[in-house]
Amino acid sequence: MATSNSHGFGSLSCFPAIKVLLICLSTAVLVSSSKERTKTADFNVKPGGVVHTFSEKIRDYECSFTYASQGGTNEQWQMSVGLSDDDKLFSCSVWRPQGKSYLFFTQFKAEVKGAKIEYASAFSQAGVGGQKDVPLKEEEYVTGESAVTQKDGKFRAELSKLIIIARTQHDEL
């Protein structure tokens, strides 16, 4: 699997404002889509150092969030998956609705099946209640064709949100 430290849309990686606009537009398309094209589910992130996985699927596309964390008690998180109206983009967002997680993540991996990642970003704090998203530093995680994972020795154990936008292998006949 090829990996890259670039988390942008290829040649657009030097234009952060364009990336944000593309994310907003993609999210707006997915949110405005019919119910069959989006799904949001609640799940508990459980500390204790044991590896857990939570997955959601729409049609032939799936997103899985695998993690291990320490400290505190269970936290309520959400996963949203969506498919664009033209079936060309699949999105997966995993986040803590209350904003910042107080758990220490020893590992994480968000993986998509049936699509190739075009954009991914991870955050130590999710923007809620007037707070802003706080992105992880690029050296803390790596984005491949189908997964986003922590970089051992670089990841600072803080995670509150992950966003993936992937291109499906949907072809017109």
LINVENBEL-V125119 format. One record per residue. RES is the residue in three letters. PHI is phi in radians with two decimals (999 if undefined). Layout:
RES:PHI
RES:PHI
This chain:
MET:999
ALA:-1.34
THR:-2.10
SER:-2.60
ASN:-1.52
SER:-1.42
HIS:-1.93
GLY:-1.91
PHE:-1.52
GLY:0.95
SER:-1.23
LEU:-1.51
SER:-1.07
CYS:-1.57
PHE:-2.08
PRO:-0.98
ALA:-1.12
ILE:-1.18
LYS:-1.04
VAL:-1.07
LEU:-1.08
LEU:-1.09
ILE:-1.11
CYS:-1.07
LEU:-1.14
SER:-1.11
THR:-1.12
ALA:-1.08
VAL:-1.09
LEU:-1.23
VAL:-1.16
SER:-1.38
SER:-1.25
SER:-1.15
LYS:-1.03
GLU:-1.17
ARG:-1.75
THR:-2.40
LYS:-2.64
THR:-2.20
ALA:-2.34
ASP:-1.54
PHE:-2.67
ASN:-1.69
VAL:-1.57
LYS:-1.88
PRO:-1.33
GLY:2.13
GLY:1.40
VAL:-1.50
VAL:-1.35
HIS:-2.17
THR:-2.35
PHE:-2.21
SER:-2.36
GLU:-2.39
LYS:-2.41
ILE:-2.28
ARG:0.90
ASP:-1.61
TYR:-2.00
GLU:-2.39
CYS:-2.17
SER:-2.18
PHE:-2.06
THR:-1.99
TYR:-2.73
ALA:-2.42
SER:-2.48
GLN:-2.29
GLY:1.54
GLY:1.11
THR:-2.17
ASN:-0.92
GLU:-2.11
GLN:-1.44
TRP:-2.19
GLN:-2.34
MET:-2.22
SER:-2.09
VAL:-2.15
GLY:-2.68
LEU:-2.20
SER:-1.15
ASP:-1.01
ASP:-1.60
ASP:1.11
LYS:-1.69
LEU:-2.15
PHE:-2.08
SER:-2.10
CYS:-2.44
SER:-2.20
VAL:-2.22
TRP:-2.79
ARG:-1.69
PRO:-1.03
GLN:-1.40
GLY:1.79
LYS:-1.46
SER:-1.46
TYR:-1.81
LEU:-1.50
PHE:-1.85
PHE:-1.50
THR:-1.51
GLN:-2.82
PHE:-2.69
LYS:-2.67
ALA:-1.96
GLU:-2.26
VAL:-1.96
LYS:-2.09
GLY:1.58
ALA:-2.64
LYS:-1.95
ILE:-1.12
GLU:-1.78
TYR:-2.62
ALA:-2.63
SER:-2.62
ALA:-2.19
PHE:-2.34
SER:-1.47
GLN:-2.47
ALA:-1.60
GLY:-1.29
VAL:-2.45
GLY:0.94
GLY:1.49
GLN:-1.39
LYS:-1.79
ASP:-1.07
VAL:-2.03
PRO:-1.24
LEU:-1.20
LYS:-1.24
GLU:-1.01
GLU:-1.34
GLU:-1.48
TYR:-2.60
VAL:-2.25
THR:-1.98
GLY:-1.92
GLU:-1.19
SER:-2.27
ALA:-2.59
VAL:-2.12
THR:-2.51
GLN:-1.23
LYS:-1.68
ASP:-1.01
GLY:1.48
LYS:-2.01
PHE:-1.20
ARG:-1.62
ALA:1.29
GLU:-1.85
LEU:-2.58
SER:-2.35
LYS:-2.85
LEU:-2.36
ILE:-2.26
ILE:-2.28
ILE:-2.14
ALA:-2.22
ARG:-1.58
THR:-1.36
GLN:-1.61
HIS:-1.20
ASP:-2.08
GLU:-1.34
LEU:-1.54
